[in-house]
């Protein structure tokens, strides 16, 4: 794939408006010493660019841009609209957001605009237009960066009115809306469009994540996501009037809940995102989110727009990055599809709430810090090999569906449990493939059958909401020889968040060959044993519980895994059992994991969230049966491959652990490491230091 940039961008957010010009020049000298070649500027400068509604002043920005151009730096130029200036809130107070409790905010914070405010959209578009007119064609302009980290929802009167108009366009009539929302519940029938109120906490809302009428909740989330997307496209289109070529993006935030990023990805020239793993975030979760962001962009290379060079400042206690950890995180991003490595921030601020957030240039202001030396060493590596790595694609035989509708629906359920967190359940499945170094594409649930057919296996964790056409596409995929895996909580709701009549898993019931009659919720810390069946048999699925439970006797192989959070109590309707529940539960002996043969393919149902060993065993057997290429090089060793148009492949070998490990790379014996020039020995055994990285030419 042709790279989107003409060089590997290494840099990040620089805020020179916080400093005097002598500091600017010193910063540039130091950043160049660290091999940094890009600066993201103008992210929060609206107040300095526009002191009132009629006046624009680009004097300071002109000097900043000239300094970068004179020093050969690439520029990612932001539009500054991520934080409202004080004068705008004073003169047009309706532009600022209203929270779920009905409080209109006052000036302060960021991400604070009402996305449906006509005044905000008009002035944001005007500013983006002025910037594009002035700076289009600037030497080194690599990308436009619209706003910053969209996502704060608003519940003001303007949003309420715009929501009613959105609903009228979607449903056409109140009769259709009432059917979709099941609004005769608790007498909620809507008799006039004016009666519709957003799911505020003093109305139908139950906190930010639930509502009495879940269809209202789901539609408001969709509406707000699309409203913020309209703010992005509003500024994007203003830029395009003056600059038809330069890529335009905005920084996404991984598994952020409020925005349907697959919908957003279709509007971005390149996906960029901000990677801030927590102190206890598993490396496999970080890998999953990289894959998700790559998938949002159509499985094309993405930008790592932000990460921290050291501490993240918003935790109760802020651990410093260990030696080599930032390098590991950076190369892991590249391994999963990043064509840039960028940081927040270049110079550490001395005031404000981010003054203890890590930076390339710390409060000491020297090149002597451990952080600066590590960033410079990574920059040297990227300077040497980065350009040769760009544009590489990832060939995946496994796809995992990540569905924002199911995300909202699952966590919006009032019952049967509060224990399910959608990204964690996706990761429960993803982790198995990561441990085996099997590449994964993250795809939307609405992917068509022809696209699904590219994959040997498609996995849909916790797909509680099955959107129109999804069941048909998945069934066609399986009939054609595909392997589909889903399980607990799947298929319960339709697109309006109504339960699909006729038994779980709804539209997927025939495909999966099971009827889930009940869902047992397990208390925190409670588990149910799940035992694999050594010789599973096809068992008649009777309807009488007392008769049915216990009929799946089979012969267990002596292994027991643990199921947590929920357990699907199911009957077999053509499927055969692969594992059964154990212990003293009244449903002991009934199916816990099943497989159904449909056409030339198979559909697997995992009835409970299994522990790491159990999930690995179930999905591992399926992967092995399909002959999926996997490489287990050693505990904590990640291997990813990026293929180039000429057929060459870069193999990334990364030690994810803070300890030295021995990696077995026999299949890459003789391959040369791009970073050191050393080759892998004939025996294939490599000693990797803590957070060590190799990039093999294959």
N, C-alpha and C positions, 0 to 999 in steps of 0.2 A: 504494500500500500504506500502511495506517495505521502511522505510526511507533510503535515500541515504547516510546519515552520521550517525556515531555512537553516536553523541550527538548534541544537539542544538548549532550551532555555533553562538557566540556572540562576535563581534570584528570589524575588518575592517582594512583599509590601515594604515600601520605603515612604516615610512620612516627613520629608524635609521641611514642610511648613511648620513643624514643631521646633525648628532649630534655626540658628543664624547661618548665613551663607558660607562663612568660614568652615563651619561644621559640615556643610554639604560637600565641599571640596575634599575635606579630609575623609569623609565617608566613601566617596567614590574611589579614592586612592586605596583605601583598605579593602573595599569590596572587590576591586580588580585584583588585589593581592590574593583574595580568596577564590579567584577564577569566576567570580559572579559576573554574568553578562546581561542580566535583565533586571528591570525594576518595575514593580507595579505601583503606580502613583495615582494620586487624586481620588482616593477611595472615599474619604470623608471631608471634602473641601468645599461643600456647597456654600457654607457661610462666608468663606473668603472669596469665592468666585462671584457671588451675587449678594451684595449687602442689602439690596431691597428688590422689589418686584421688577423695577424698570432698569436697573443698573447691573452691568457685568464688568468684572475687572479680572483680566487674565495676566496681569503683570507678573505676579509671582510664579504662576504656572509656566509662563513663557520662559522664565529664567531656569526653572527646573528642567523643562524639556530641552532647552539649549544645552545645558550642562551634560545631560545624558547623551544627546546626539554628538556633542563634541568628543565624548569619551567612548563612542562606538557601542553604547549600551542599547539593547533591545528594550522596548517600552510596551507594557500592558497598561493602557490608559482607561481608568475608571470614570464613570459619569457622576460620581459623588452623591447620588440620590438615596443612599442607604440611611441617611440621618437628616431630619428636617432642621433647617436653620431657625433660630429663635424668632426672627422677624416674620417668618411665614406662619408660625403657630400663633403669634400675636395678632397678625392681620387677618388670618383665615383659620380660626381655631377648629373649624370642622375638618381640617386636613389630618388631624392627629387621631390615632386609633382610640376606640372605646373597647374596654375589656369585657369579659363574659359577665362581670358583675354590674355592668352598666355605667362604669366610671369612665368619663372622657378624660384621657390623660392630658397632662400639661407638658410644657416643653421639657425635654430631657430624654436620655437614653438614645437608642438607635432602633432601626427597623420599626419606626414608630408611626408610619403613615397609614391612613386608611386607603386600601388599594382601590376603592371605588370612588374616591373623591375626585370630581372633575377638575378642581383647582390643582390638586397634586399632579394629576396626569398631565394637565396643560403645562404647568411650570417645569415638571420633570422632562417632558418632551422638548420644551424650549431650550433647556440647559443642554440636553444631549445634542440637540441640533446645533447650538452655538459651538460646542466642543468639536463636533465632527467637521463643521465648516472651517474651523480654525486649524485643526491639527491633522486632518486627513492628508495623507501623503508625506507625513513627517518621516524622515529617514529612521529606520529601526522600529517603526510602529508595528508590533507583532500581533496585537489583539486589542479589542475593545472589551471592557469589563463593565457590564451594566449593573448598577446598584451594588448590593452586597448581601449575601445570605438571606434571601427572601424567606418569609415563613410566618410572620406574626399575624394571627387572625384578628379580625375586627368585627364588632357587633353593633355598630352605630346605626343611626336612622337611615343614612345614605346606603349602607350595606343592606339593611332590611328592605328598602325600596328596590334596590338593584336585584336582590335575591328574588323578590316577587316577580320581577320582569323575567328573570332567568327561568323561574319555574313555569311561568305562563308560556314561554317559548318551548320549554321541554315537554310539558304535559298537554298544553292546549286548552284543557277544560278542568274545572274543579272536580268533576266526576272522576276523571282519570287520575288526578292527584290524590284524591281520597282513597281510591282503590290501591294505588301504589303505596301509600303511607299506612294503610289499614287504620285510618283515622277515626273509625267508629269506636276504637279502644278508648275507654274513659271519656267517651263523649267528645272526642276531639275533631269531629267532622268540621271541615272548613266550608263556610257558606259564602265567603267573600274573599277575594285575593288580599284585601287589606287586613284580614284576620291573621295572616301568616306572620309569625314572629320567629326570628332566629332562635336557636336553642340556647338562650341565655340561662345563667344559673338561677335566676329568679323567675324563670318560666319553665320550659320543658327540659332544660339542660340539667344533667346530673354530673356536676363538674365539667371539665373540658372534654371528656372522652365518652360520655354516655348521654342518652336522652330518653324521655318517656316514649316518644315516637322515633324509633331508630331510623326510619326513612327520612325524617326531617334532618336528623343528625348527619346521615350519609350525604344527603343532597347539599347540606350547608358546607360540608368539607369539600365536596367536589366544586361547589360554587366559589369558595374562597381560593382554592388552588388555581382555578381558571382565572379568577380576578387578578391574582398576583402575576400569573403568566401574561395576562393582558397588559399589566404594567411593564413587564419585560419587553414584550413585542412592541409596545408603544415607543419605548426609547430605542430599541433596535431599529425600527423602521425609520426613526428620525435620523439615525446614524447612516443608514443605507442611502438616504437621499444625497449624501455627500461622499460616501465611501462605499463602493460596490464590491470591494475585494477583501478587505481586512476581516479576519474571523471575529465574530462577536460571541461572547459567552457571559455567563454569570456563575458564581461559585455555589455549587450544591453542597449538601451536607450528609451524604451517605444514606443511612436508613432513616433520615429525618421524616417524621410522621405526617406533617401537615400538607405536603405537596406530593402530587402524583408525578414522580420524576420521569416515568416513561412518557407521559404526556408532554412534559417539559423538554425532554431530550429531542423530540422532533423539531423543536424550534431553535435549538442551539447549533451553531456551526461546529463547535467542539465542546465537549463536556469538560468542565473543570470542577474540582471539588476540594474540600478542606478535610484533611485527615488528622483527627485528634483522638487517638485511642486512649482509653483510660488506663490507669496503672494496673488494673487487673483484666484488661481486655486480652483475650487469647489471640495469638498471632493469626490463627485460622479465621477469626472474625474479621480482622483487618483485611486479610486476603479476600474474604467474601465480599466486603464492601468495595474493594477495588474492582472486583469482577462485576458487581452490581453497577457501578458507575460506568464501566466499559460497556456493559449491556445497555444502559440507558442511552448511550451514544451510538447505538447500532453496532456494538462490538468493533469500534474503531478506537485508535489510540486517544487517550485523554490527557488532560493537564492536572498535575498535582499542584493546585493553586496555593494551598497553604498547608504547612505543618510547622511544628515548633522546633527550633534548633536546640532547645533544652527544656526547661520547665513549662508546663501548662499552669495557668494561674488561677483556675476556677475550682480546684479541688479543696477539700478541707485541709489537706496537707499535700504539698506540691513536691513530689520527688524529682530530683534531677535525672536527666537521661544518663544511663550508664555509658562508659566508653565504648564506642562503636555502635551504639543503639540507633542513633540518627542515621548513620550510614546504612545499617540494616534496613530500617524503615524506608529509606529512600530507594534502595535497590529493590526492595520488595514491590514498591509501587511500579517501578520500571518493568519488573518481571511480569506484572499483571496488566501492563499496557500503557503506562505513563510515558509520554514523550517530553515531559518537563519535570523538574524538581524545584519547587519554590517554597518559601518560608514566610511565615509571619513571626518575626518582623526583622528588618535589616538593622535598625538601631533601636535599642531598648529605651522606651520613654521614661521620663523621670517623674511624670505625674499621671493621674488617671488610674482607672481600675486595672489597666493592663501593664502597669509599670514593673511587675514581677514576672511577666510572661517572657519566655526566652527570646533571645535575639542573636543575630550573628555578631553584632557589635554590642557588647554589654555595657553596664554602667561604668566599668573601668575605662572604656574608650580606647582600648589597646588591642594589638594583635597577639597578646601574650596569653589570653585565656584558653582553657582547654576547649571550650566551645568553638572559638574562632579557628583554632588549629585543626579541629576535626572537620569543620565546614570547608576549610581551605584544602584539606587532603581529599575530601570527597569531590570538591570542585576540580582538582587536578585530574582525578579519574574520569570525571565526566568530560572534561576538556579533551582528554586523550581519546576516549572511545564513544562518547555519547552520540555523536553524529552518525556513527555506523550502526547504532542500535535503533534509530528512529524508524517508525513506520511498520515495525514488525507486528504481525497478527498472531492470534492464539487459536489453534485448532482444537476445539473441544468436542468430545463425543457425548458429553453429558450436559443437559440443560436443567436448571432449576428455575421454576416460576416464582417470581417475587411480585406480589399483587397488592397494590395499595388499597384497593377496595376491601380485600380480605384483611389487610392490616387494620383498617378502620373498623370493620365489622367485628373481627375477633375481639379486639380490645374494647369495643363498644358494647359487647354483650353484658346484660345484667343476668349472669348465670351462664352455664352451670358452675363456672369457676372464675376466680380473679387471678389465677396463677399462670395464665398463658400470656406470653409476650411474643408478638409475631416475629420480630427479627431473631429472637433467641430460638424459636422453633425452626425457622429456616436454617439457622446455623447448626442446629442439632443434626440435620441431614447433611449440610454442606461439609461439616467437619470430617466426615468419613472420607469423602473424596480428597480433601486436602491432605489428610494423613497418608493417603496412598499416592499423592501427587498426580491425581487424575484431574486434568483441566476441566473447568466448568464455565459455561456461559450462563448468565442470569438473563431471563427473558420475561416478557409480560405474559400473563395468563391468556391473553387474547391472541397469541401467536397462532397463525393458520397452520393447517395440517401439513401443507407442503414444506413449510419451514421446520416444523417439528420433525419431519422425516429425515432431516439432516443429522439428527442425534440418535445414538443407540439407546439412550435412556433419558426420559424426561421425569422430573420429580416435582411434585406440587405439595409442599408442606402446608398443613393447616389451611387449605384452600376452602375456607368456610363459605365464601361467596363465589358462586359460579356464574359468570357473566354470560349474556346471550352468545351462543355459538361455540362456547368453550367445550362443553361436553361432546358435541358432535365432532369437533376438530380432534379432540383427544381420542375418541372412539375410532375415528378413521385412521389415526396414527397407529393405534394398537392393532387394528385389523390388518394393517399393512405390514406388520412385523415389528412394531415398536414395543418398547418396554416402558410402562408407566407406573410410577410409585406415588401413592398418596396415603392418607390415613386419617387419624383422629381429627374430628371437627370438620372434615371435608364435606362439601356439597349441601350444607344445611340451608343456606340462604340463597335467594335469587338476587338480582341486581338492585331490588328495592329494599333489601334486608328483611324480606319476609321469608318465613320458613317454607320450604318447598313441601307441599303435601305428599303423602304416600310413603313416608319413611326415609330415614337417612341411609346413604348419602345423596338423596335427592336425584338429580339428573345423572349422577355417576353410579347409581345403584346397580343397574344392569351390567355396566362395564366392569365394576369391581366384583360382582357376584356375591355380594353380602348385603344383609339388612341389619343396620345398627339400630337396635330397638331402644337401648338406653345408653346413657353416658354417665358413668360413675365418677364423681369428683373426689379426688384424693386430697386429704389435708396436707399442709406443708410438713414435710418430713415423712409422710406416709408413702409406702410403696406397695406394689403388688408384684409377686413373682411372675415372670414370663419364661416359659420353658420351651426350647425348640423341640419339635417332633422329629424323631429320627426317620420314621417311615410314614409320612403324612398320607392320609387316605381321603378320598372324596366321601363326605358325610352328608346324608340327607338333612336339609335344613328344616326341621320341624318348627312349628309356631308355638308350641306349649313350652314355657320356660322350664318347668320342672322336668319335662321329658327331654328337652333339648340339651340343657346343660349337663355335661358328663358324657354325652355321646361321642365327643371328640376325644377319645381316650388315647389312641396311638401309643407309641413307645417313646418316651422322652429320652434324650441322650445324656441326662445327668447334669446338664448345664442349667443355670437359672440366672436370668437377667432381672433387672428391676424396671418396672413401669412406674411413672410418676405423673402427677397432676390430674390426668383423666384416663379412664379405661373405657373403650368401646365394647359394649355387650352386644355381640352380633351373632346372627344366624348365617349359615352358609346357603347360598342360592346359586350353586354352580362352582364356587371357588373351593379350593382345598386348603386345609390348615397347614401352616409351616411352624407355628408355635401356639401354645395354649397358656391360659392363665393358671397359676398354681396357688398355693397357700390355702387359707381357710375362708376365702371369699366364696359366697354362694354361687358365683359363676366360675369357680375353679374347674378346669377341664374344658372350658369353652374356648373358641378360637381367639387368638390375640394378633396373629399375623397370618395373612392368607395370600394366595395367588389364584388368579382366574385366567384361563387361557381363552383368548378371544381372537378369532381369525388366525393370523400367523404370529400374533404377539401375546404379551402377558401383561396383566394388571395386578400390582401388589398393593395390599392394604395393611398398613401398620396401625394397629388399634390403640396403641398407647405410646406416649413419649418414652422411649427406651433410654437406659443409661448408655454411656459411651461405648461400652463393650457390646451391649446388645444391638445398638444401632449399627455399629461397625460390622458385627457378624451378619446381620440381615442384608444390609446394602452391599457388604463385601461379597457375599455369595452371589448376589445378583450381578455385580460387576464382573466377578470372575467367570460366571456363566456366559456372559456376553463377550468375554475375551478382551475387556477394556485394558489398554496399556497402562500399567501402573508401575511406579518405581519407588520402593521403600529403601531409601539410601541410609537411613539411620534415624533414631529418635530426634525429632526437632529439626530435621533437614528438609527444607522445601526445595522442590525442583519445578521450574516453569520453563516453557519453551515458547519463543517468539519466532515465527517464520517470516522470511522476507520474500519479495517478488522473485528474486533469482534462485529461490529454492534453499538458500542457506538458512540455518537455524541457530539462534543463540540460546544456549541452555544456562539458565540461572540456577546456581546452587547456593542456597542461603542457610546458614546456621541461625535458627530463630532463638537459640538459647544463650543465656549469659554464662556459658561454660564451653570449654573445648569439646568437640565431638569428633568421632571417626566416621567418615562417610564412605559407603561402598559405591563406587562409580565404575564398576567393571564394564558396563556397556559404553562408557565414554573413554576407555583406555586410549591414550595417545592424543586426546583432544587438548588443544591449547587454551589456557586461561588468558582472556583478553587483558585482564588487569595486571597480571604479573609476567606473562609470557611463558610461564612454566607449563609443562604438559602433564596430563594424568598418567601415572605409571602404568605399566602393563597389568599389574595386579588390581588396579582401580581403587586402591585404598588411599584416602586423602584425609589428612588431619586438618580440620577447620577450627580456627580459634573462636573464642566467644564472638558471636554476631559476625562470623566470617562470611565472605562472599566470593564466589567464583563465577565467571561468565565464560562458558566454554563455547568455542566455535565448532559447530557440528555440521 
